Amino acid sequence: MSEGPRPGALNLITDVPGLKVGQAEDERVRTGVTVIVPDARAAAACDVRGGGPGTRETDLLNADVLVDAVDALCLSGGSAYGLGAGDGVAAALGAMGRGYPMGAGIRPAPIVPGAILFDLANGGDKDWGEDPPYAALGKRALKAAGRHFQLGTAGAGYGAMGGALKGGVGSASLVDDGGIAVGALAAVNAFGSAVMPGSRAFWAWPFEIDGEFGGVRPDPALGVAPDDWGLAKRNPGLRQNTTIAVVATNVALTPGQAKRLAIMAQDGLARALRPVHALYDGDVVFALSTGQIPLPEPWAFSLTLLGERAANCLARAVARGVYEATSWPGGPPTWRTMS
């Protein structure tokens, strides 16, 4: 593999060739959906570290099952209601003729794994009766898919909180001179804090490139006590926090190799949030391979290098999600408004 990766042209997960992202929001409900769509069916895997996850079709991502590729990944607000976003995405993909091939004359079955975060307590109008908005939001997000998308208060991160600060959607990428690309997207609704106690510096600051999340550095004299979590949430209810994320590469990976990529990428959350992977969190990381470049030999070292780059991108994506977040009138504080 070549050395010296840099952020791609967009510094987004869509710098990975063969990948698009679409988002949709409901400002009244204060929620949204983010859909990651490969141009063609792609190998994928999933790693769950949080104690309160909410997921859809993740068993299909095991290396020992029949299905070996996905048609899209769906991240949503709405807690358990948000799992319905995947139904909307699957319905729309099926209407396009996309999905797992079932045989001649049989409608294909779209494979759309997903994960949700809790945004039901953010003050939006959740009085939807028997008709939650998520299937419709999933369809809208899929229709909007492209290479460019908004960071911060958008998509699945629209109603999210990153500790005591407004959370949101963040993304980052690395591309080396051999054309190998890695990218990450995170919807940050964490129990833990993305910033250091008593500081505006992000925990992920050592990994920042070109001031992409403000360029603030900690005071050299700053010390952090073992139980000082700074701007973390203090007394959440179970299942109220989650960082759900996707890492992607254009390197061809098997489902088993994609699983290792997802496992290594989880360390990006540990670099960017404190605490993380708690019982209060539903942290989930998906890995996606668009399969356009062979995995270089020796493959085990190359996969290790990809995993480290994925963790780097995910840490930066978390910080960018909080850095770019804006609030609604009377809403929670943001990184840009904190003193």
Buried (B, 14 or more C-beta within 10 A) or exposed (E): BEEEBEBBEBBBBBBBBBBBBBBBBBEEBBBBBBBBBBEEBBBBBBBBBBBBBBBBBBEBBEEEEEBBBBBBBBBBBBBEBBBBBBBBBBBBBBEEEBBBEEEEEEEBBBBBBBBBBBBBBBEBEBEEEEEBBBBBBBBBBBEBBEBEBBBBBBBBBBBBBBBBBBBBBBBBBBBBEEEBBBBBBBBBBBBBBBBBBBBBBBBBBEBBBEEBBBEBBBEEEEEBEEEEBBBBBEEBEEBBBBBBBBBBBBBBBBBEBBBBBBBBBBBBBBBBBBBBBBEBBBBBBBBBBBBBBEBBEEBEEBBBBBBBBBBBBBBBBBBBBBBBBBBBEEBBBBBBEEE
